[in-house]
C-alpha cells in the first residue's frame, strides 16, 4: 500500500494527472448527468434537447470545477472540489418547468445564483438560519416527492411500453445490480456501482430490442452547444421562491462538503475557503443557464476518491474539470446518455431517490436530540409539503396562476414551513448545572 500523501498544491506528472482526473470523472459522472437527464425526461423534452442539457451541464460543471480548484480573484476555495448540479434541484425544476417552461427554471436559477453569491459573504448567518434539522427535512421531502417519478420510469415512462413486463424486468435488473455493486467490499466496484448498473441496463435493453440509438447516429462528434438554446430565461416570483428553497439547501450542503474536503486533504477550513466555495455556487448558477446548464453546488463524491487514493492535489481535480468540458463538447456522448431507456433510469433512480431520503434522515439524526420540538418541525413540514404537493390540481384554481404554481410545490411549502417553525418554536431550556 502506498502511504505517500500528495498535498493540495503538489502537481503530479501530466500522465498521472490526467488519469487521476479521469478517475474523479468516472466517480462523479452519474451524479453530474442525473439532473439534466431526470429533469429533461420528466418534462417530456425530445432526445435532442436532453442532449443539449447534458452537454451544457457537463461544460458548466467543468468550468466551475476549474474555478473552484484554481481560483479566479475572490472566486473559488482553491481546494480539490468538483462542481455539479445537486439532486435538490430536480423536484423544483420539474415543478417550475412543467408549469412555466424550462426558461422559467433557468431564470429562477440565475436569480437564486445571485442570492447565493451575496450569501457567500455572510456564511455564518446562513448556517444559523437553516440548521441541519431544517435541511434534513427539506432533503427528505425532496426524495419522497421524487420516488413516484422513479417508479413511473421503471414501468416504462411515457412510451408505448408503459406497464409491460419487459420494463419491470429491465428496471429490476438495474435496481438489483446497483444494490449488489454498491454493497460490494471491493472499493472499485462500489465506487462505480451506478455506472455499472446503468451499463448493464443498456446491454439488457439492447438484447431485448428496446434500445433506440438513432439520435446518437444523428448527433455530431464535436460541437459547442448553442447559447440560450431554449430562448431567453423568463422570471416569475413563484418560480424564484420554489427554486430558492433548493438553492439555500444546496448552499448548506456545499458548506458541509467543503468541511468534508478539508478533513480529507488535511487542511483547516477558514471563512475564506467557505466564502470562495459558495461564491462559485452563485456565479456558476448565474452563468449556467446561458450554456443550458443547471445550478451548481459543491459535490461530495470526490471526497471518497481523495481519501482512498491519498491524492489531494487540486490540480488533479482541475484536470477532471478539463475532462468534463471535453466530454460536453462531444454531442454523441451526450446523446448516448440522453437516450437512456426509461426503465434503466427508473431502476437506478429508485435507489438514488431513496438515498436522498436517507441522506435527509441522517442530517436530522446528526442535528441533535429528536425531541418534541424537532418532531413537530419535521412532521408538520412533511405533512404540509406532501399535502400541498399531492393535492388535486383544481384545489388551487381560485388562486392566480403564479401563486398556484408555488402552492403546488410541496418542497417550497414544506421548506418554508421548516424554516419558519425553526425560528418561532421555543427551544427546550438547557438543563441547569447545579
N, C-alpha and C positions, 0 to 999 in steps of 0.2 A: 504493500500500500504506500502511495506517495504522500508523505506528510508535509511536503512543501506548500506553503500558503502564498498565493500570488496576490499581492496587495492591490488596492484601488488604483493607484497611479502607475502600476507596472504595465508594460506593453509587451506581450508575448510576440515572438516572430510571426510574420504575416500568415504562413500556412496554418499554424496553430490558432492564431487569432480568428481566422475565417472559419475553421472547423468548429471552434468553440462557440462562435456566434451562431452558426447553423444549428448547433445543439440547442441553444436557447430558443431559436425559432421553432424547432420541432416540438418542444415542450409547450410553447405558447400558442401555437397556431390554431388549435381547435377553439381556444377561448377567443382569439382575435377574430376568427371568421364567424363565430356564433351569432353575434349581434346583427350584422348586416344580413346574414342568411336567414335567421329566425324572423326578423322584422320584415324583410322582403317577402318571404313566403307567406307570412301572416296577412300582409296587405294585398296579397294576390298579384304582386308585380310579375311581369314576364321575366324569363331567364336572362334576357339581355340587360334588363335594368338591375336585376340582382347581381349580375356580373359587375356592373358599374359600381354598385355599393360595396362589393367585396374588394374590388380594385382600390377604390377610394379609401376604405378603412385600412387596408394594408399600407398604403402610401402614407397616410396621416399618422398611423402608428409608428412607422419607421422614422418619419421626420421628428415626431415627438420624442421618440427614444433617443435620437441623436442629440437633441437639445437638452434632454434630461441628463444624459451622461456627460456631455462635453461642455454644456453651459453656453448661454448666449446673453451677455450682460447680466442682469439680475435674474434671468430665467434659468431654471434648472438647478437640481440639487448637487450635480457633479458626482452622483452615486450611480452604481450599476443597476438602474431601474428601467424596466421595459414599460412602454405606454401602450394602452389599448382601450377599447370601449368595454365597460363592465356590464354584467348581466342586469344590474339595477336599472339600466336604461331601456331594457327590452319592453317591459309591460307599458310604461308611459308612452314610448314611441309608437307602440301598436294602437293604444287608445287614441292618441292625437292623430296619427296617420290615417286610421280608419274613418275618422270623422272629418278631418280638415285637410288631409293630404300630406304627403311627406315634406312638402315645402314648409308646412307649419311646424313639423318636427325640427327641421333644420333652423328655422327662425327662432324657435324657443331655445334650441341648443346654443345659438350664438349669444342670446341674452343671458342664459344661465352661465355660459363661459365667462362673460364679462363679470358677473357676480362672483364667480369662483376666483377670478383673478384679483378682484378687490378684497375678497376674504383672505387671500394669501398673506395680506399684511396684518390680519387680525386672527391668527390661528388659535390662540389661547381662548378667546371669547367664543369661537365657534364650537370648540370642544366642550365648553361648559353648557352651551345652549342645547346641544344634541349629544347626550352621553350614550354609551353602549346599549342601555336599555331601550332607548328610542330607535337607534339604528338597527338593533336586532329585531325589533318589532316590524319596522319597515321592510327589512330584508326578508323576514319570514312571510310577510304579506305578499311581497312580490313573487316569491317562489310558489306560494299556494295558488295565486291567480294564474300563473303560467302553466300549472300542471294540466288543466283541461286541454290547453292548446297542444301540449306534447302528446296527449292521448289521441287527439284528432289526427295528428300526423302519423302516429303509429297505425291508425286504422286506414291510412291512405290519403289523408288530406282532402283536397278538393278535386281529386282526379276521379275518373270513371271506375277506378279500382277500389274506391272507398268502401270499407266494410268487408272486402273479400278476404278469405282465409290467408291468401298469399301475403297480404300486407302484415297481418299479425305474425306470420311465420318469420318474415324478414326482420320486422321490428323486434320480435322476441329474441332472435339470434343475436342481433346487435346489443340488446339490453344485457343478455346473459354474458356475452363476450366482454362487455365493458365491466361488468361486475367481477368476473373471474380475473381479468387482467389487472384491474385496479387493486385487487387484494393479493396479487402475486408478491412473493417475498423477493423476487428479482426486481431490483430498483429500476432497471431499464424498461421492463415490461409494464410496471405500474406507472412510470412516468409518461409513457406513450399510450396509455390504455384507451383514451378516447380516439386517437388517430387509428390505432389497431382495429378497434371495433367498427369504426366507420369504413375503413378499407375493406374489412370483411363483408360489411353490408353492401358495398359496391360490387364485390365479386359475386355474392349470392344473388343480388338483383340482376346482374348481367346473365348469370346462369339460368335464371327464371324468366328472362326476356322482358324485364320491365325497366331496364336502364336505357334512357334516351340521351344520346350524346351528339345529336345533330347540331346543337348550338355550339358545342365545342369545336366542331369542324368549321363552322362559320366564323368563329372568333379569330382575330388576327394574332400573330405571335407577339408582336411588340407594339404598344401604343400608349400614349398618355391619355388618361380619362378626360372627358370633356369637363371643363369648369362649369359649375352650375348646370349639370346635365338635366336636372328636373325643374329648372327655372329658378327665378329669384325666390329666396326664402320669404315666407309671409309671417306676420306677427299677430298673435292673439293672446290676450291676458290669461285666458283659461289654459291654453296650451303651455304658456310660460310657467304658470303655477304648478301644473301637473309635472312638467319636466324638472322644476326647481326642487321638488322633494327628492327626486332621484339624484340630482346634482349635489345637494347637501350631503346625502348619504355617501355618494362617491368621494366627496372631499374627505370625509372622515375615514373612509376605507383607505384612501391614499395616505393619510396620516399614519394609520396603523401599519400599512405596508412599508412606509418609509422607515418606521422604527424597526420593523422586522428585517429590512435590508441592512440597517445599521448593525443589528446584532450579528447578522451573517458575515458582514465584512469587517467586523471588529472596529467600528467607528462610532463614537458617541454622536448622537443626533442632536443638532442645535436648532434654534429657531430659524436660523438662516437656511439650513437644509430643508426644513418643513416649508418655509415660505417659497423657496426655489422650486420645490417639487409641486406644490399646489399651483404656482403661477403657470407651470406648463399645462396642468389640467385646464386652467382657464383659457389661456391663449390658444391652446390646441383645440379646445371646443369651439372657439370663435372662428378659427380658420378651417376646421374640418368640413363644415357644410359646403364651403367653396369647392372642395375636392370630392364632394358626395360621400363624406365620411361622417361617423357618429362621434359624440363627445368622448374625450379622452380621460383616462384615470390611470393611476399607478397600478401596475399588475403585481400580483404576489407569486405567480407560478415560478418565476426565475429565481426566487429566493432559495427554493429547494435545490436547483441546479448549482447555485453558488455553494451551498452547504455540502453537497455531495462531492463536487469537483475540487473544492477549496481554491477556486479561481475567482477572485473578487474584482478583477480588473474592469474598470468602466469602459475601457477601450474594446473589450470583448463584447460587451452588451451593445456598445455603439456599432460594432460590426454587425450585430444582429439587426440593428435598425437599417443598415445599408441593405442587408439581405431582404428585409421586408419591403423596402422601396422597390428593389429589383423584381420581387415577386408580383408587386402591384402593377408593374409595367408590362406584365405578361398576361394579356386577356384570356388566352387559352387556359391558363392555370386557374384564373378566377372563374371562368365559365365552367370548368370541371367541378369546382366547389359549388357553384350556383345551381348546377344540375343534380344535386344530391336527391335521390328518391325520398319522398315524404316518409315512408316507413323507417328508412335508415335514420333520418333526422329525428323522428319520433322516438325510436328506441334509445338513442343517445340522450335526447332532450329530457325524457322522463327521469333519468338518473341525474342529469345536470340540474334540472329544476328542483328535484328533491334535495340535492346537495345545497341549493340556495336556502331552502327552508332550514336544513340542518345547520348551515352557517349562521343564520339568524338566531336560532335557538342557542347555539354556542355563545354568541355575543351576549345574549340575555343572561345565560348561566354565569359568564365571566364578569357581569356587571355588578355583582354583589348579591346579597340575600334576596331571594324571591319572596318578599314579604307581601302583606296585604296591599300596600301602595303599588308595588311593582306588578302584582297580579291584576289590579284594577286598570292600570295603564295598558298592559298588554291585552287583556281580554276586551276592554272597551274599544280600543283602537282596532283590534282584529275584527270585532263584531261590526263596527261601523264600516271598515274597509271592505269586508266581504259582503255586507248588506247592501251598500251602495253599488258595489261592483257587480253584484249578481241580480240587481233589481231589474224588472222588465223595462224595456226601452221606453214605453209610454208613461212610465212613472214620473218622468221629468218633462213631459210635453208642455206643461204650463210655464216653464222657465224659458228664458232666452236661449238661443242655440249655444252661445259661448258658455253660459253658466251650466247648461245641461251637460255639455262635454266634461266640465270639471266635476259635476256631481256623479257622473257615470264612472269616473276614475276612482276605483276603490283604493288604489295606492295613495293618491293625493289626499283623499278624505281621511284614510287611516293614518297616514303620515302626519297630517296636520293635527289630528286628534292626539297622537302620541306626544308631539312637541308641546301642545298646549297643556295637556294633562300633566306632563312632567314639570311644567313651570308653575301650575296652580295648585296641584295636590300637595298638602303639607307632608313633609318628611317626618319619619318617626324620630323622636328626640334621642340623641346619643345617650347611652346609659352613663350615669354619673359614676365617677370613681371615688369611692369613699376612702 
